């Protein structure tokens, strides 16, 4: 990008930020992200163990044509409701329907509610 003020070339970021309106929108988006990312507690193995999840190890699967590596996952069943981890999130297994849970605080509330039934 060419800067008409000084005659020099600007990279794309400098060009975008040269507009006050664009800079304000970017600053607002960054603040919004920071605010919203603090609204939930990330799910960690320690958090899952504190909630009563069991750590399990899935053995490697070896077939004639393929070998998959083993992996650790966490599971919990309360009042017939099953939870398990997959790809860094907790899955609520509802039979035909699965729901992803990414917020540890919401997971805690759900588990406490199930235990109180």
Residue, then its C-alpha position, 0 to 999 in steps of 0.5 A: x500500500x502506498x502512503x500519500x502523506x509521506x510517499x512510503x509504502x505501508x504494510x497491510x496492518x499499518x494501512x488498516x490501522x491508519x484509519x481511526x475508524x478501523x483502529x477503533x473497531x479493532x480495539x473494540x473487538x480485542x476488548x470484547x474478546x478479552x472480556x468474553x474469554x474471561x467469562x468461562x473457565x477452561x476445562x482441564x484434566x485437573x478440573x475434571x478429576x476434581x468433579x469426579x471424572x475417571x481417567x481412562x486409557x484407550x489402547x492403540x488399535x492395530x489392524x492389518x492396514x492401520x495402527x492408531x495411537x492410544x489416548x487418554x480420555x475422561x468419563x463420568x456417569x451420574x444418574x444414567x447421564x454419561x459424560x466423556x471427553x473428546x478433542x478437548x471438550x466434554x460431551x454430554x451423551x444423550x443417546x441420539x444427541x450429543x452436546x459439547x460443553x466447553x465451560x468448566x463452571x457450567x459443567x460443575x453446575x450441571x453435575x451438581x444438579x444431577x447429583x441433587x436429583 
